[in-house]
Amino acid sequence: MKKIIILMFLSILNLSCIAKVKLESGSLCCLKGEKTVAVSLDLTRIKYNKALPFKDFLSLGRRVTDWKERSLDYFVKEFNDECYKRNLSVTTHSRGTKYILVLTPLVVYKDGSISGNAYLREVGSTKLEATMVFKSDDGDNDDPITFKDPMDELGESFAKLFIREIKKANK
């Protein structure tokens, strides 16, 4: 009985550490048959605690100089680990890709978790195919790789959303 209770508790704990990603508008059906999607991180609109400059958050800890790229690498790894059986992957460059997923965090919270919007569009175009909203549950305010934990979590959650939506398109 103790083992069952412990397993239930661990399952609930595990579920609470999953980022929330929701398709707001448009569709991901355009990805049907695509093998690779580019991904980028747009930090031009991010605020700390909804009102403070992002640099105030960055000053909470020592940061490696390439933290943005390394944070995005965590997203790519988790997304690709989740989607490898589906023959869909993301990459940080747009060469040879038709679509790009632009992650746009709008708020970084005291604990280092983030929320924002994501946009799927054709490379070289401003026309949006889909708009998504996201919120991570994980974060660290003084990690040298600033968004390591949130991006790790978001990569898996976006992959699950993409898989689910592409399955719908195949029906």
Buried (B, 14 or more C-beta within 10 A) or exposed (E): EEEEEEEEEEEEEEEEEBBEBEBEEBBBEBBBEBEBBBBBBBBEEBBBEEEEEBEEBBEBEEBEEEBBEBBBBBBBBBBBEBBEEEEBBBBEEBEEBBBBBBBBBBBBBEBBBBBBBBBBBBEEEEEEBBBBBBBBBBBBBEBEBBBBBBBBBBBBBBBBBBBEBBEEEEE
